């Protein structure tokens, strides 16, 4: 494909090209891109706002992340934050910092991934900012959503005896990243190198093209279940559980043998000689939903496909721990989150 | 002041420190920082959203921009976009990409500027994202505001015979930047160098610590004036006028001798042997309000301090031009915007 230097279009030309014929999905989108601010109309609900920033070589490595996938993921991780409040994502703004080595076609590929995600999840792109970067690619997406009044689910509502639930499976995105990194190292200096992902497609896809669990939010609503607390699993199960427990002033017990893990994740961990439970607890980027429900909801939860009960909430003084496979020994949960500033140089 | 490496706090520690005891100014701020998304409540109005991204060495140079000023400016330029829609800024989210050479105290200084701006303009900080950057400092602020239903002023409403108005004066921020750049060059390799800004305080302040024109929006409302089109002057008068004319499908005439220019701006242009009108037309970062009103509003506009009529809207086929001081010769207005990708290397 022919490549166009961004300087031939300039800022406004690039924005025109990226935002050409953007669809509007929502009546709440009154004014979209092309003015100082977007205008949204939310008469009977509460507005939700969330922001995520992605930086090249911190959050993504373009040697193995296709730009379209990157755009898709950048949008979806924001939708996931809105679903995690029990809301519906409606609009996003897109901030792009673009360095000179990117062409118009590169940025269009990135944007096409953002647009695809918006189409699939029914979200409008309503604005943004595009600027030159000396520093690689920078993507900041802010998502606006809504939730019926009083229905937002926070991190702070978990109560002792509540059941802890998680959707899907954990650790796959992290093991996918390990695989991609391994293949990157193996390919260095070998232009003919073809990575072999046979039998590992799932973990690669979980890393490169995650989905937000709209289906779970819809299933919960249909089943008449309102979680007492909820988060999406972006930094890892351990970290998110500690957030919920801290904000709810409770403790928790999670059973090691109930943590949902895919077969490919387990195989990859074995192949790389990594601890599987550590990967599932601390891996991050799963974008599954972690939530608590009253004990009385046990039967209804059982009706929802892909949701698993993994433990229960305790009084605060019991602390937060993983119950090992023997059913007795307990390992305290530790906060991870990122701390890359500790290891990396500018 | 003692400096703390960010790695000693980690992500969550840093966020806790930055967002400690954030005030809440608005009843519409239901849930602020500390959950997946903020929750806002806007029952009887339309919601406005705008985003700005600032990158080190593209939008700011830390050799002469104090971090607190930078934070203040990063917030204020977003407020300006909301005012330019005739709205009121209510909440912001703050995305920060931080490289290893910044300490906790640096980021606190930056954040203190953001908090000061929020205090002065009555805006709540409701969320954000903080991450490591290999690439210098990255700041993305998204501002949410509101406007009574149907009262948002867009770029597209200007009609032939409308009067073109602008607040304050133009070109000062640009000349302030030229001065700061000159002093930076002069100070290179001279640790004892003291820049002399005597008699030039205004243009330096316009560059380093701009204000958003809330006062003008309030004065217009008080006078019963609803502009037909409005923008804030961030890329330069010329560029913004062309935006309004394009979106409104009209032309315009602006009188060179009516463009408001401060005495310090003129002196600095003379000292640097630069064209003053070019600076005022294309300088950018003025954050003044450019708006159009029906001809019948002429007398009322005259009552508003600091607002000047600089020209009028024409039919589209007349094009967009500056009328020179002789009152006859016309110079077509040209779009500038940024195009730094044309000149800069990564």
Interface residues (C-beta under 8 A of the other chain):
Chain A: X5 X6 X7 X10 X11 X12 X30 X31 X34 X35 X36 X37 X38 X39 X40 X41 X42 X43 X44 X46 X47 X48 X49 X50 X51 X52 X53 X55 X56 X57 X58 X59 X81 X82 X84 X85 X87 X91 X93 X94 X95 X96 X97 X98 X99 X100 X101 X126 X127 X128 X129 X131 X132 X133 X134 X135 X136 X138 X140 X142 X143 X144 X145 X147 X149 X152 X154 X155 X156 X230 X231 X232 X247 X335 X337 X338 X339 X340 X341 X342 X344 X345 X346
Chain B: X5 X6 X7 X10 X11 X12 X30 X31 X34 X35 X36 X37 X38 X39 X40 X41 X42 X43 X44 X46 X47 X48 X49 X50 X51 X52 X53 X55 X56 X57 X58 X59 X81 X82 X84 X85 X87 X91 X93 X94 X95 X96 X97 X98 X99 X100 X101 X126 X127 X128 X129 X131 X132 X133 X134 X135 X136 X138 X140 X142 X143 X144 X145 X147 X149 X152 X154 X155 X156 X230 X231 X232 X247 X335 X337 X338 X339 X340 X341 X342 X344 X345 X346
